[in-house]
Amino acid sequence: MIYDSFNHENSLIEDDNQRNDNSSIKEIHIRKPLSSKLIVELLDTYPNLKRITCPISLYNRISKKYIDVLNEIGVHIKIKYNYNHPKKYGDDIGLKVVDLIHEGKTPLEVGNILDLPIKKVYYLRAKFSNPKNKLKTGKKTKYSEEQINSIKIQKEDGIPIKKIAEIENIPLRTVYYIIKNYMD
């Protein structure tokens, strides 16, 4: 079977050499609704045409009369599922993304290294990694683990939050945020 995407704009035959090239094609896939004019062009362009495939959404819009007439002359219209684009990124890229993230690279760094958009890095990471290892989306905190631990210890020692903010030289609302999200 040979597949040919019929292009409506370039459907007119200019010379007999082109007709000879198309004479061996027995099956084509269309992406435009069938009309009487298009059917005539298809039959002229592809004289040995036996099957026309199309997506189900297009098949539902084809007139029953057109289907019957084409069946009478030996051209069958079939629904073709999963007629889509091939994958842009293979398994090897996905595994590289996971390896780089396990090495400690951020998604932005991985995207720059592999020349991928950051959304694709997150997608590939989720697809190819262990589901238990979720990658957190969003902005990383600018406060180190040591500073967060220091705030926790000061809070447990009973130091007022306003005083902790002054000692650590960070905004009061950030201290509240860290206590809320990082305290056990």
C-alpha positions in Angstrom: 0.0 0.0 0.0 1.2 3.4 -0.9 -0.1 6.5 1.0 -0.3 9.9 -0.6 -1.7 13.0 1.0 -3.8 14.6 -1.6 -3.2 18.4 -1.7 -6.3 20.2 -3.0 -4.4 23.3 -4.1 -1.8 21.3 -6.2 -4.3 18.8 -7.6 -4.4 19.8 -11.2 -2.2 17.7 -13.5 0.2 19.7 -15.6 1.7 17.0 -17.8 1.5 13.2 -18.6 4.7 12.4 -16.7 3.0 13.3 -13.5 0.0 11.1 -14.5 2.4 8.1 -15.0 3.9 8.7 -11.5 0.5 8.5 -9.9 -0.8 5.5 -11.8 0.7 3.1 -9.3 -1.0 4.6 -6.3 -3.9 2.6 -5.1 -4.6 4.2 -1.7 -4.7 7.8 -0.6 -5.5 9.7 2.6 -7.6 12.8 2.3 -8.0 15.6 4.8 -10.6 17.7 3.0 -14.3 16.9 2.5 -15.2 15.1 -0.7 -17.1 17.0 -3.4 -18.0 16.0 -6.9 -15.2 18.2 -8.2 -12.7 16.6 -5.9 -13.8 13.1 -6.7 -13.3 13.8 -10.4 -9.8 15.3 -9.7 -8.9 12.3 -7.6 -10.0 9.8 -10.2 -8.1 11.7 -13.0 -5.0 12.1 -10.9 -5.0 8.5 -9.6 -6.4 6.2 -12.3 -5.8 2.9 -10.3 -7.3 4.3 -7.1 -8.9 1.5 -5.0 -9.2 3.0 -1.5 -9.6 6.4 0.0 -8.9 6.8 3.8 -10.0 9.7 5.9 -10.5 10.5 9.6 -13.9 9.6 11.2 -14.8 13.3 11.5 -14.5 13.7 7.8 -16.2 10.4 7.0 -19.3 11.5 8.8 -19.6 14.6 6.6 -19.3 12.7 3.3 -22.6 12.3 1.4 -24.0 8.8 1.2 -24.5 9.3 -2.5 -20.8 9.9 -3.0 -19.9 6.8 -1.0 -22.4 4.7 -3.1 -21.1 6.0 -6.4 -17.5 5.4 -5.4 -18.3 1.9 -4.3 -19.9 1.2 -7.6 -16.7 2.1 -9.5 -14.6 0.1 -7.1 -13.2 2.8 -4.9 -13.9 2.2 -1.2 -13.8 4.8 1.5 -12.4 3.7 4.8 -11.9 5.3 8.2 -8.3 5.5 9.2 -7.6 5.9 12.9 -4.4 7.2 14.6 -3.3 9.1 11.5 -1.1 11.5 13.4 2.4 12.9 13.6 5.3 10.7 14.7 6.8 11.4 18.1 9.1 14.4 18.1 11.3 13.3 21.0 12.2 9.6 21.4 12.8 7.5 24.5 16.5 8.4 24.5 15.8 12.1 25.1 13.4 11.2 27.9 16.0 9.0 29.6 18.6 11.8 29.3 16.2 14.2 30.9 15.7 11.8 33.9 19.5 11.2 34.2 20.3 14.9 34.2 17.7 15.6 36.8 19.0 12.8 39.0 22.5 14.3 38.7 21.1 17.5 40.3 20.4 19.7 37.3 17.4 21.9 37.4 14.7 21.6 34.7 15.9 24.9 33.2 19.5 23.7 33.0 18.3 20.4 31.5 16.3 22.4 28.9 19.4 24.5 28.0 21.7 21.5 27.8 19.3 19.4 25.6 17.8 22.5 23.8 14.3 21.6 25.0 11.4 23.9 26.2 11.0 23.8 29.9 7.4 22.4 29.6 8.8 19.5 27.5 11.4 18.8 30.2 8.7 18.5 32.9 6.6 16.4 30.6 9.4 14.0 29.7 10.5 13.8 33.4 7.0 12.8 34.4 6.7 10.3 31.6 10.0 8.5 32.0 10.7 8.6 35.7 9.4 6.6 38.7 5.9 7.9 39.6 7.0 8.2 43.2 9.6 10.8 42.4 7.5 13.8 41.5 9.3 16.8 40.3 8.0 20.0 41.9 6.9 22.7 39.6 7.3 26.3 40.2 10.0 28.5 41.5 12.6 27.2 43.9 13.0 28.9 47.3 15.9 31.3 47.4 16.6 30.4 51.1 19.1 27.7 51.8 18.4 24.6 53.8 20.6 25.9 56.6 18.6 29.1 56.8 15.3 27.2 56.9 16.6 24.9 59.6 17.8 27.9 61.6 14.3 29.4 61.4 12.8 26.1 62.5 15.1 25.9 65.5 14.5 29.5 66.5 10.7 28.9 66.3 11.0 25.8 68.5 13.1 27.8 71.0 10.2 30.2 71.4 11.7 33.3 69.7 9.0 35.6 68.4 8.6 35.5 64.6 9.2 39.3 64.3 12.6 38.8 66.0 13.4 35.8 63.8 12.8 38.0 60.7 15.2 40.6 62.1 17.9 38.0 63.0 17.7 36.3 59.6 17.2 39.6 57.7 14.2 38.3 55.7 10.7 39.6 55.4 8.2 38.7 58.1 5.7 37.1 55.7 8.5 34.8 54.4 9.2 33.6 58.0 5.5 32.8 58.3 5.6 31.0 54.9 8.7 28.9 55.9 7.2 28.0 59.3 3.9 27.0 57.7 5.4 24.9 54.8 8.6 23.5 56.3 7.7 22.7 59.9 6.8 19.1 60.6 
